[in-house]
Amino acid sequence: MTKVEFITMAPTSGDSEYVGNSAVSKNAQTWSGVGIDSDREPSVEYITQIAQAAENAGFSTLLLPIGGSCVDSLVAASHLTAHTEKIKFLFAVRPGSTAPTQLAKQYASINYWTGNRVLVNVVTGGAPKELENDGDFLSHTDRYKRTREYIDIIKRLFAGETFDYDGEFYTLKGANLPLPLKEIPPIFFGGSSPIAKEVATDVADVYMLWGETLETTGDELQSVVKLAKEKNRDLSYSVSFQVVLGNTEEEAFAKANKIISQVDPEVLAAKHENTLKNGAVGVGRLHQLMVESKDNNFVIAPNIWAGLTQVLSGNSIALVGTPQQVAERVVEFVELGFDKVLLRGFPHLEVIQEVGEKVIPLVHQILEQREKQVV
């Protein structure tokens, strides 16, 4: 049977029924569309509720993001593992913020205490101003070169090696991990530029893509699959979408439009300016899809909507429709070759619960039925 894992994300920078309203205009650098002063603050109580809801809804993994006004991902993971039983936590880390040896030690500690319930998502970039705030002034190309070294180092540490390292960005003597791992975790990584794909196929284990149309996402996926095969590597693949559900398609799109009904013009202008400055290939491609679909209510394909991309950076394309329609769209992407699907929405708690109740079971059911038809 075709296996697919479901991932969701914790809104550790805040949550709301709306994105891009006046509450976020004070912090135009945010990529999430909401700020810490939003309708739902990322309090310990709310994020714990998110984690428990995700576990109960059938998600295997909860992504803890980095950037903007997010609560620190590792701090969040260390708390949430104590308040859940089986869900895994994928915490994001930037090479420019945490040394690879320190990250490996932090990971090993929390992994040991939780029985292998944490995973690492290495995030190379972000908004230039945000990176500069952390003292990271490397060029786009150099950031990815550093990421290659970073992942190489942490994987060797995770494998139990003791080694010297003389790289362009890191020099180590006798590097080792005093607390050995029982299992070597897969490294999650994303990026759409040519050098990002080279790094992914060199050292990453799970390649993460933001969803677009079936055609464009398929093209992006196949470019990485081909490159990985040339290097005799076999990666796992994840695709990410927002989700808006309704009892009818019309109701779902009405809900989608409501989410952006309070957008502040200042936020729209700031998002546009930040996208132009960002330079990230994937961000630019989603922005272009949004611009081109404006006259069609941002619909870029059946049940696929780019309206949130006006405000959000990154994972902003949404699956909009009935649970049956959304499940069918998810299955189409799984059949492209994705074995992991990240689904989230606004407000996150209710969307996590809805997706767990109405979409995840349908996806498994459809996949099972299709396999029986093939046999």
Secondary structure, DSSP 8 states (H G I E B T S, - for coil): ----EEEEE--TT-B-SSSSSHHHHTTTT-SSS--TTSSB---HHHHHHHHHHHHHHT-SEEEE--STT---HHHHHHHHGGG-SS-EEEEEE-TTTS-HHHHHHHHHHHHHHHTS-EEEEE-----HHHHHHTT----HHHHHHHHHHHHHHHHHHHTT--EEEE-SS-EEEEE--SS--SS---EEEE--SHHHHHHHHHH-SEEEEE---HHHHHHHHHHHHHHHHHTT---EEEEEEEEEE-SSHHHHHHHHHHHTTT--HHHHHHHHHHHHHH--HHHHHHHHHHHHTGGGTTEEETTEE-GGGGT--SS--EEEE-HHHHHHHHHHHHHHT-SEEEEE-SSHHHHHHHIIIIIHHHHHHHHHHHHHHH-
